[in-house]
Amino acid sequence: MMAVPFDTLQGKTISKVVEDTNYDTVDFFTTDGGHFHMEHFQDCCESVYLADVAGGTLDALVGQKILSAYVETNEDLPAPDGDTWVDDCQMWTFYTIRTMFHTLTLRWFGSSNGYYSVDVNFMDVNIEREW
């Protein structure tokens, strides 16, 4: 797997989406044989998770061509209701996917003491990392 920009999805047609809520991962499969994996690699003193998907369900993407895929962050919004892991550094990361019929936003929330990353990784499973 190798990290790629989220907008790599643009122009691709989704054949399947698999969300694992136990591990906060999302896998996107495309009709051209692509497989993209999204998750945060948890570390010691931080917490990052997929808070929700706004605009519908990920299944709505199946069979749809991605017209745009982009990322935005916001450090000013409050933590989700009921979130007890609020630390020095908080950040929302919004991954928005637009098709002809739907606009969905995967809303990830991260909290850390400021030393650990709250970034979400988006990786192309079919590309081997070169060391």
C-alpha positions, 0 to 999 in steps of 0.5 A: 500500500502507498499513500495517494491523494484523495482526489485519486478517486476522481474519474473512477467508478465505484464498484463496492464500498466496505466500511468496518465500524469496529476498526474505523476503516473504509475500502473503496473498490473501483471498476478498473480494479482499483482498491483504496483503503482509508484509516488512521493508524492509532498511536499512543496518546491520540484518538481518531475515528470516523464520526459519521457519513453526511449526505447518505450512505456509502452504498449510494456510491456504488455504480457511480462515477466520482466527479470530485473528491476533496479534503478539508479540515477544521480545528474550530468545530467542537468535538462530537456529542459524547466525545470524552477524549478531548485534548490539546489538539482537535481536528475534523477532517472532511472527505467529500465525494461528489457524483452526479446524484449524491454528495457524501462527506466522511467526517473524521474526528481526531484528538491528541496532545499535540505530539501525535498525528490525527491525520487519516491515511488514504492508500492505494492497495495495489501500489507496493511501497518502494523502500 
